[in-house]
C-alpha cells in the first residue's frame, strides 16, 4: 500500500512565523502535490512537483513556497504565516503515468492554526 | 478554467437505501475523473478512477459512471450502511496533471 505521511496532524503558529510542513511518500512516486482545504471552497492546489527540484504553481501559490530536494519528500513553506493561512493542508502523490493516468494518494492532513 | 460542482451538498438516508451522488464539470477535455471519500478530520481515500475512454467503474457496492459529453459523473452506492457516512468528493483530472475538486457531498446513513 502507498503510504503518504505528513509531519504533524495539528500545528499552532503565530502570525509572522516561518512554518514548514513536511510530506513523505514511500512508493517512489514522481508527482507530489500540496492542497489546502477550506469549508465552502473545497480543495485548492497550492504547488506541485513532478520531479526532484522541479516545482510548478497551482491555483493559489501566493504566500507559499515549496522544496523538493529528494524524491520522497515535498515540503511546503509559509515564509511569514498569516491568519488567512489557517486551514487543513493535504499532501498527495502519484505515479507519473503520463497525463491523467493515475490516482493521487493523500496523506492524513495537517490542520494549521495561525494566531 | 475547469469548475466542478457536486449536488446535493448534504444527504441523509436510512440504512439499506440505494443512493446516487452527482458531479458535474464544465470542461469535457478531461483525462479521468476520480471519486474520493473523506472522513471527518482525515485525508482523502481514493474510491474509483474512471479514465476518459471509459463509461463506468465498479468496486464492491460502488459504481461510478462518466458521461464526458454532458459533463457529468455519478457515484451509485448500493445498500447503504452507516459506515458509508462520510464526505464524497469528485475530482476532474485535466491538463498539467492537476485535479479540480468539487466541494463534496456530506452523506449520513442513519441506522
Interface residues (C-beta under 8 A of the other chain):
Chain A: X4 X31 X33 X40 X41 X42 X43 X44 X45 X48 X50 X56 X58 X90 X92 X94 X99 X100 X101 X102 X103 X104 X105 X106 X107 X108 X109 X111
Chain B: X30 X31 X32 X34 X36 X41 X42 X43 X44 X45 X46 X49 X51 X52 X89 X91 X93 X94 X95 X96 X97 X98 X99 X101 X102 X103 X104
